[in-house]
Structures are given as C-alpha cells and as structure tokens.
Amino acid sequence: MKKVIWLLVAAALVLSLACKRESSKVSNEMETARKIAKLEQDINGKQDQMNQLLQKYIQEGGKDVGSVVGQTLTPDQKAVLEQKLQKEEGIGYRDLISDILKKQKDVEDLKVQVQDLEKKLPAAVVVKRGDKHLDIAMNYLTKEKGLDPATAKKLALQTNLMDELVPGFKVWNFYDNGVFGTFVTQGDAQISPYRVIQKAKQDLVDAKVEAQGQRDQLAKEKTTLIEQVSELEQKRDQLNQDVAMLQAERADLLKKMEEVQALSEDLKARLNSVFYRIGERQSLVKSGLVQDPWYGQPRIAKFDEANFPQHLDLRTGDTVTFTAQEAGVAKITKIKVAPGTTYKIDQDYSWSIAPDGMTGTVKIINKDKFKAERTMVILVN
C-alpha cells in the first residue's frame, strides 16, 4: 500500500509538459528523478527503523552513544557501536546493536545510489527559504535554455508546480526540443515532498472542519436571534395597535425571510431602512395612499407593502434623490414628506430642488425616527 501511495505521489510530482512532441531525453531524465525519489523514500523508511532501534538501545541502557540526533548515526556514534558489538556477549543486546549498524549501512548504501543517479542528471537547484517553483523553472528556461520569458512562462504554467517548497529540497529541471519537465525530490530536507503535500491536504481538511463548526455555531446564534426578533415584533404589535397592519406585514416578511435564509443581508438592510414612495401629490391623494387636507398635515392612509416599492438603507445612506420624471411631473416646485405630524421639516429631514427643477432631494436628519416609523411618502408639487 505504501508503494502504491508513493507512486501516486511521485506521479503528482512528475511535472511534465503535455504536448504533441515527445523527448526520450526528458523522459529518461524524469525516470531517473523518479528513481531518486523512490530511493529517498526507502532511506526515510530505513532511517525510521534505525531510530526506533536506537531508542530501544538507549532505553535498555545504551548511554554510550549519547542522544539520538537527526536521522543517522554520527561517525563517532557508529564507531562506539562497532566497538561495543565486538565486546558484547549477550545475544539479545548484540543482535540489537547489529541491527542498528545494518540499518545504518543500508542507509549509507542507498545514499550512494542516490548520489550515483544524481550524477547522471543536470545539476539540481537546492531550495532556499523563500524560493518559488515557478521562479526556479523560469530562471532555468530563460537563463540556461535561452527561451523568451513568454514562452518559458507558458511551458512552466502547463506543469503542476509544487506550491510548498522546503529548504533542502532539490528541484530538477529538464528541457529538450520544446518539452519541459520538472521534478522535486527530498534532497537534504528533513521532510519528504510527499509529507509536505499530505500536510497541506490535512491543513485544508482541518480548515474545512473548523469552518463547518463555525458555520454550525453561527446557525445556532442566528436561530436565537430569529427567536429574539420574533418576540420583539410581537411586543411591538401589542404596543402599536394603530400600525398593526404594517407590523403584520413585517412579521410576515420576517417569517418568509427566515424560511429562505435566516437573517440574510437583505433582511439586515430592510430592518435598517425606511420604505418610501415618490409621486405627484394629487395622484397619490386620488389613489387613496395619502390624505392631505388643506388645513392639516399629510398622512399615510394605506400601509401595504406594494405601495412602498423603494427603500433607503439608513446604515449607509441618508439621502433620497429623484427626478421630475420619476415623480410624474414636468418640473419639481415643492416637496413634502408624509406623515407630516411625525416628520418635521428641518428637524427630522430637509429637502432641496435643483435650480432647473429637474431633480429633487430629501435628506434624512433624524435616522432613528425614520427607522422606527419605517415608511414615508414624498409628495411632489
């Protein structure tokens, strides 16, 4: 199973250009790099086994090699164990030391094989802190192979460049007759490319799990907020019987929005908005939406949602600007806001008309009042 996993990872690290042309030279070099990666995997396995034996040796009293540092024996540690092996009489202890030295010998032999294979390839780039795979590939193709930057970048981006390079990794680059290949091996790094990729994948999984947990927590908090909003709406209905219809529409709107998306941004905007209608005064009076006696202040007669098609989010704005055409008049000469008994000119709002009468503006001064009342009608002329 480990071999299958490594081959899959190696396939992911073999970064070759898919094109109509083929290059046996690049293919051979890539195959050699694959062999190096496989040997490095074997080295890691042998070193892990040797370190386990060393830990056991130390636990059983073998203090003469000091602490285990790194993944291989130092020359001094190796010499101590070899002398110990010659003098040791206990079969179990002797076998343990023999196994440690055998694993060390296996590691050294494998490293020699890696060195022999590396000699058959062009020099690799040893990764330093901050190096990027794309930069290494571009530098190779432009400076060593003489390609123009555009062509080099096109070739490089057609490979699956490794995002996370670790200092000590070796990046091998191969190019022949328009075919580009690149391969990453462990080199002198303490971790393999496979482990780096696995860690990156695990980090993504962990981040996803954390995000899901946060999402579930937010969902619970939203449910609580929805319940609190519902309770507040019911209390407001009881305290404001004269606007019962508007409150019922709001409750119905909240219920529908809760069913579609709890406390969505749209709901937040609406809860902080004043809904309004702009129109010519006589037309609005005739429609029954507004009552505007000559001897009193204009007031709203109908509160159904359809009569208030627009809204102003008071969190981000305080001004309603409209044209004469939008108001249904040839020219704007006068502006009033209903209900007049609630909204006071120059105290709660102000209005202005452009010199040519083609544009009118209502500026909200007392946002809290408009937010509480929820509705207004802008009467023109």
VEXDREN-2710 file (C-alpha; in Angstrom, 1 decimal):
% VEXDREN-2710
k/r/px/py/pz
1/MET/0.0/0.0/0.0
2/LYS/2.8/2.4/0.9
3/LYS/4.4/1.7/-2.5
4/VAL/1.1/2.5/-4.3
5/ILE/0.7/5.7/-2.3
6/TRP/4.3/6.8/-3.1
7/LEU/3.8/6.0/-6.8
8/LEU/0.7/8.2/-6.8
9/VAL/2.6/11.0/-5.1
10/ALA/5.5/10.6/-7.4
11/ALA/3.1/10.8/-10.4
12/ALA/1.8/14.1/-8.9
13/LEU/5.4/15.4/-8.5
14/VAL/6.4/14.4/-12.0
15/LEU/5.6/17.7/-13.7
16/SER/5.9/17.2/-17.5
17/LEU/4.6/19.3/-20.4
18/ALA/1.7/17.8/-22.3
19/CYS/2.3/18.5/-26.0
20/LYS/2.3/16.7/-29.3
21/ARG/6.1/16.4/-29.4
22/GLU/8.0/13.9/-27.2
23/SER/11.5/13.7/-26.0
24/SER/13.2/10.5/-25.0
25/LYS/15.9/12.6/-23.3
26/VAL/13.5/14.3/-21.0
27/SER/11.6/11.0/-20.4
28/ASN/14.8/9.3/-19.4
29/GLU/15.8/12.1/-17.1
30/MET/12.4/12.2/-15.5
31/GLU/12.6/8.4/-14.9
32/THR/16.0/8.9/-13.2
33/ALA/14.5/11.6/-11.0
34/ARG/11.6/9.2/-10.1
35/LYS/14.2/6.5/-9.1
36/ILE/15.9/9.1/-6.8
37/ALA/12.6/9.9/-5.2
38/LYS/11.9/6.2/-4.6
39/LEU/15.3/5.7/-3.1
40/GLU/14.8/8.7/-0.8
41/GLN/11.6/7.1/0.4
42/ASP/13.5/3.9/1.1
43/ILE/16.1/5.9/3.0
44/ASN/13.4/7.5/5.2
45/GLY/11.9/4.1/5.9
46/LYS/15.3/2.7/6.9
47/GLN/16.2/5.7/9.0
48/ASP/12.8/5.4/10.9
49/GLN/13.6/1.8/11.6
50/MET/17.1/2.6/12.7
51/ASN/15.9/5.4/15.0
52/GLN/13.4/3.0/16.6
53/LEU/16.2/0.6/17.3
54/LEU/18.4/3.3/18.7
55/GLN/15.6/4.4/21.1
56/LYS/15.2/0.9/22.3
57/TYR/19.0/0.6/22.7
58/ILE/19.1/3.8/24.8
59/GLN/16.1/2.7/26.9
60/GLU/17.9/-0.6/27.7
61/GLY/20.9/1.4/29.0
62/GLY/23.0/2.1/25.9
63/LYS/24.1/5.6/27.0
64/ASP/27.4/5.4/25.3
65/VAL/26.0/6.8/22.0
66/GLY/24.5/9.9/23.6
67/SER/21.2/11.2/22.4
68/VAL/19.8/10.4/19.0
69/VAL/20.3/13.5/16.8
70/GLY/18.9/13.7/13.3
71/GLN/18.2/10.5/11.4
72/THR/21.6/8.9/11.1
73/LEU/24.5/8.0/13.3
74/THR/27.4/10.3/13.6
75/PRO/30.8/8.8/12.8
76/ASP/31.7/8.8/16.5
77/GLN/28.4/7.0/17.4
78/LYS/28.9/4.4/14.7
79/ALA/32.5/3.8/15.9
80/VAL/31.2/3.3/19.5
81/LEU/28.6/0.8/18.4
82/GLU/31.1/-1.1/16.3
83/GLN/33.5/-1.5/19.3
84/LYS/30.5/-2.4/21.5
85/LEU/29.5/-5.1/19.0
86/GLN/33.0/-6.7/19.2
87/LYS/32.9/-6.8/23.0
88/GLU/29.2/-7.6/23.6
89/GLU/28.5/-11.1/24.8
90/GLY/24.7/-11.0/25.4
91/ILE/22.9/-12.4/22.3
92/GLY/19.9/-10.0/22.6
93/TYR/21.9/-6.9/23.1
94/ARG/24.4/-7.9/20.4
95/ASP/21.6/-8.5/17.9
96/LEU/20.2/-5.1/18.7
97/ILE/23.5/-3.4/18.0
98/SER/24.0/-5.5/14.9
99/ASP/20.5/-4.5/13.6
100/ILE/21.3/-0.8/14.2
101/LEU/24.6/-0.9/12.3
102/LYS/22.9/-2.9/9.5
103/LYS/20.2/-0.3/9.1
104/GLN/22.9/2.4/9.1
105/LYS/24.8/0.5/6.4
106/ASP/21.6/0.2/4.3
107/VAL/21.0/4.0/4.6
108/GLU/24.6/4.7/3.5
109/ASP/24.3/2.3/0.5
110/LEU/21.0/3.9/-0.6
111/LYS/22.6/7.4/-0.3
112/VAL/25.4/6.2/-2.5
113/GLN/22.9/5.0/-5.1
114/VAL/21.1/8.4/-4.9
115/GLN/24.5/10.2/-5.5
116/ASP/25.2/7.9/-8.5
117/LEU/21.9/8.7/-10.1
118/GLU/22.2/12.4/-9.4
119/LYS/25.5/12.4/-11.3
120/LYS/23.6/11.3/-14.4
121/LEU/21.3/14.3/-14.3
122/PRO/21.9/18.1/-14.9
123/ALA/22.6/19.9/-11.7
124/ALA/19.5/20.4/-9.5
125/VAL/18.5/23.6/-7.7
126/VAL/18.8/23.3/-3.9
127/VAL/15.8/25.1/-2.5
128/LYS/16.4/28.0/-0.1
129/ARG/13.9/29.7/2.1
130/GLY/11.5/31.8/0.1
131/ASP/12.2/30.1/-3.3
132/LYS/9.2/29.5/-5.6
133/HIS/8.9/26.6/-8.0
134/LEU/7.7/29.0/-10.8
135/ASP/10.7/31.3/-10.3
136/ILE/13.1/28.3/-10.4
137/ALA/11.5/27.0/-13.6
138/MET/11.5/30.4/-15.3
139/ASN/15.2/31.0/-14.4
140/TYR/16.2/27.6/-15.9
141/LEU/14.2/28.1/-19.1
142/THR/15.3/31.7/-19.7
143/LYS/18.9/31.8/-18.5
144/GLU/20.0/28.3/-19.1
145/LYS/17.9/27.4/-22.2
146/GLY/17.6/30.8/-23.7
147/LEU/13.8/30.9/-24.1
148/ASP/12.0/34.2/-24.1
149/PRO/10.0/34.9/-20.9
150/ALA/6.6/34.5/-22.5
151/THR/7.4/31.0/-23.9
152/ALA/9.1/30.0/-20.7
153/LYS/6.1/31.0/-18.6
154/LYS/3.7/29.2/-20.9
155/LEU/5.7/26.0/-20.5
156/ALA/6.1/26.4/-16.8
157/LEU/2.4/27.1/-16.1
158/GLN/1.5/24.0/-18.1
159/THR/3.1/21.9/-15.3
160/ASN/1.7/21.2/-11.8
161/LEU/4.2/23.3/-9.9
162/MET/4.6/22.5/-6.3
163/ASP/3.3/25.2/-4.0
164/GLU/5.1/24.4/-0.8
165/LEU/8.9/24.1/-1.3
166/VAL/11.0/23.3/1.8
167/PRO/14.7/24.4/2.2
168/GLY/16.8/21.5/1.2
169/PHE/14.5/20.1/-1.5
170/LYS/16.1/19.6/-4.9
171/VAL/14.3/20.8/-8.0
172/TRP/15.3/19.1/-11.2
173/ASN/14.6/20.8/-14.5
174/PHE/14.8/19.1/-17.9
175/TYR/14.2/20.6/-21.4
176/ASP/14.6/19.3/-24.9
177/ASN/13.1/20.2/-28.2
178/GLY/10.1/22.2/-26.7
179/VAL/9.5/19.6/-24.0
180/PHE/9.9/20.8/-20.4
181/GLY/9.8/18.6/-17.3
182/THR/10.4/19.4/-13.6
183/PHE/10.6/17.1/-10.6
184/VAL/11.0/17.7/-6.8
185/THR/13.0/15.3/-4.6
186/GLN/13.7/15.5/-0.8
187/GLY/17.4/16.3/-1.0
188/ASP/18.8/17.3/2.4
189/ALA/15.4/18.3/3.8
190/GLN/14.2/16.6/7.0
191/ILE/10.7/16.0/5.4
192/SER/9.8/14.5/2.0
193/PRO/7.7/16.2/-0.7
194/TYR/5.0/13.6/0.0
195/ARG/4.8/14.6/3.6
196/VAL/4.5/18.3/2.7
197/ILE/1.7/17.5/0.3
198/GLN/-0.1/15.4/2.8
199/LYS/0.3/18.1/5.5
200/ALA/-1.1/20.7/3.1
201/LYS/-4.1/18.5/2.4
202/GLN/-4.6/17.8/6.1
203/ASP/-4.5/21.6/6.8
204/LEU/-7.2/22.1/4.2
205/VAL/-9.3/19.3/5.8
206/ASP/-8.8/20.8/9.3
207/ALA/-9.7/24.3/8.0
208/LYS/-12.9/22.8/6.5
209/VAL/-13.8/21.1/9.7
210/GLU/-13.2/24.3/11.6
211/ALA/-15.2/26.3/9.1
212/GLN/-18.1/23.8/9.4
213/GLY/-18.0/24.1/13.2
214/GLN/-18.1/27.9/13.0
215/ARG/-21.0/27.7/10.5
216/ASP/-23.0/25.4/12.8
217/GLN/-22.3/27.8/15.7
218/LEU/-23.4/30.8/13.7
219/ALA/-26.5/28.9/12.6
220/LYS/-27.4/28.4/16.3
221/GLU/-26.7/32.0/17.1
222/LYS/-28.9/33.0/14.1
223/THR/-31.7/30.8/15.4
224/THR/-31.5/32.5/18.7
225/LEU/-31.5/35.9/17.1
226/ILE/-34.5/35.0/15.0
227/GLU/-36.4/34.0/18.1
228/GLN/-35.5/37.2/19.8
229/VAL/-36.6/39.3/16.8
230/SER/-39.9/37.4/16.7
231/GLU/-40.5/38.2/20.4
232/LEU/-39.7/41.9/19.8
233/GLU/-42.0/42.0/16.9
234/GLN/-44.9/40.6/18.9
235/LYS/-44.3/43.1/21.7
236/ARG/-44.2/45.9/19.2
237/ASP/-47.5/44.7/17.7
238/GLN/-49.1/45.0/21.1
239/LEU/-47.8/48.5/21.8
240/ASN/-48.6/49.9/18.4
241/GLN/-52.1/48.8/17.5
242/ASP/-52.5/51.8/15.1
243/VAL/-49.9/50.3/12.9
244/ALA/-51.0/46.7/13.3
245/MET/-51.2/46.1/9.5
246/LEU/-47.6/47.3/9.0
247/GLN/-46.4/45.2/11.8
248/ALA/-48.2/42.1/10.4
249/GLU/-46.5/42.7/7.1
250/ARG/-43.1/43.0/8.7
251/ALA/-43.8/39.8/10.7
252/ASP/-44.8/38.0/7.5
253/LEU/-41.8/39.4/5.8
254/LEU/-39.5/38.2/8.6
255/LYS/-41.1/34.8/8.5
256/LYS/-40.6/34.4/4.8
257/MET/-37.0/35.6/5.0
258/GLU/-36.4/33.1/7.9
259/GLU/-37.6/30.3/5.7
260/VAL/-35.4/31.3/2.8
261/GLN/-32.2/32.5/4.6
262/ALA/-32.0/33.3/8.3
263/LEU/-31.1/36.8/8.9
264/SER/-29.7/37.4/5.4
265/GLU/-28.0/40.6/4.4
266/ASP/-31.3/41.6/2.7
267/LEU/-33.1/41.3/6.0
268/LYS/-30.5/43.3/7.8
269/ALA/-30.8/46.1/5.2
270/ARG/-34.6/46.1/5.4
271/LEU/-34.6/46.2/9.2
272/ASN/-32.4/49.3/9.0
273/SER/-34.3/51.0/6.1
274/VAL/-37.2/53.4/5.6
275/PHE/-39.6/52.4/2.8
276/TYR/-40.9/55.2/0.7
277/ARG/-43.0/56.2/-2.3
278/ILE/-42.4/59.2/-4.6
279/GLY/-45.2/60.7/-6.6
280/GLU/-47.2/63.8/-7.6
281/ARG/-49.3/64.9/-4.7
282/GLN/-52.7/64.9/-6.4
283/SER/-52.2/61.5/-7.9
284/LEU/-51.2/60.0/-4.5
285/VAL/-54.2/61.6/-2.8
286/LYS/-56.6/60.3/-5.5
287/SER/-55.1/56.8/-5.2
288/GLY/-56.0/56.8/-1.5
289/LEU/-52.5/56.2/-0.4
290/VAL/-52.2/59.7/1.2
291/GLN/-54.7/62.1/2.8
292/ASP/-53.6/65.7/2.6
293/PRO/-56.2/68.2/3.8
294/TRP/-55.5/71.8/3.2
295/TYR/-56.0/72.6/6.9
296/GLY/-53.7/69.8/8.2
297/GLN/-50.6/67.7/7.7
298/PRO/-50.4/64.9/5.1
299/ARG/-50.7/61.4/6.5
300/ILE/-50.4/57.9/5.1
301/ALA/-53.7/56.0/4.6
302/LYS/-52.5/52.7/3.3
303/PHE/-49.6/50.7/4.6
304/ASP/-49.5/47.7/2.4
305/GLU/-46.0/46.8/1.1
306/ALA/-46.8/47.3/-2.6
307/ASN/-47.3/51.0/-2.0
308/PHE/-43.7/51.4/-0.9
309/PRO/-41.6/49.9/-3.7
310/GLN/-38.3/51.6/-2.7
311/HIS/-36.2/51.7/0.5
312/LEU/-33.2/53.6/1.8
313/ASP/-30.7/51.7/4.0
314/LEU/-30.1/54.1/6.8
315/ARG/-26.8/52.3/7.8
316/THR/-25.1/53.5/4.6
317/GLY/-27.2/56.4/3.3
318/ASP/-29.3/59.4/4.3
319/THR/-30.5/60.9/1.1
320/VAL/-33.2/60.1/-1.5
321/THR/-32.6/61.8/-4.9
322/PHE/-35.2/61.6/-7.6
323/THR/-36.0/63.2/-11.0
324/ALA/-39.1/65.1/-12.1
325/GLN/-39.9/62.2/-14.5
326/GLU/-39.7/59.7/-11.6
327/ALA/-42.1/61.9/-9.6
328/GLY/-44.5/62.1/-12.6
329/VAL/-44.3/65.9/-13.0
330/ALA/-42.9/68.2/-15.6
331/LYS/-40.9/70.2/-13.1
332/ILE/-40.4/70.0/-9.3
333/THR/-41.6/73.0/-7.4
334/LYS/-42.4/71.8/-3.9
335/ILE/-41.7/68.7/-1.7
336/LYS/-43.4/67.4/1.4
337/VAL/-42.9/64.2/3.4
338/ALA/-45.8/62.2/5.0
339/PRO/-46.8/61.6/7.7
340/GLY/-46.3/65.3/8.4
341/THR/-47.3/65.0/12.0
342/THR/-44.4/62.7/12.6
343/TYR/-41.6/64.0/10.3
344/LYS/-40.7/67.7/11.0
345/ILE/-39.1/69.7/8.3
346/ASP/-35.5/70.9/9.2
347/GLN/-35.7/68.8/12.3
348/ASP/-36.2/65.3/11.0
349/TYR/-35.5/65.9/7.4
350/SER/-34.7/68.6/4.8
351/TRP/-35.3/68.9/1.1
352/SER/-33.9/70.7/-1.8
353/ILE/-34.7/71.3/-5.5
354/ALA/-32.2/71.7/-8.3
355/PRO/-32.3/75.2/-10.0
356/ASP/-33.7/73.7/-13.2
357/GLY/-36.4/71.8/-11.2
358/MET/-35.4/68.5/-12.8
359/THR/-34.0/66.9/-9.6
360/GLY/-35.2/66.8/-6.0
361/THR/-33.5/65.6/-2.8
362/VAL/-34.8/64.6/0.6
363/LYS/-32.1/64.3/3.3
364/ILE/-32.8/62.3/6.4
365/ILE/-31.6/64.1/9.6
366/ASN/-33.2/62.0/12.3
367/LYS/-32.4/58.5/11.2
368/ASP/-33.7/56.9/14.4
369/LYS/-37.2/58.3/13.8
370/PHE/-37.4/57.2/10.2
371/LYS/-36.1/53.8/11.1
372/ALA/-38.7/53.4/13.8
373/GLU/-41.6/54.6/11.6
374/ARG/-40.4/52.5/8.7
375/THR/-42.5/54.3/6.0
376/MET/-42.7/57.7/4.3
377/VAL/-44.3/59.2/1.2
378/ILE/-42.5/62.0/-0.7
379/LEU/-45.2/64.3/-2.1
380/VAL/-44.1/66.4/-5.1
381/ASN/-45.8/69.7/-6.0
END
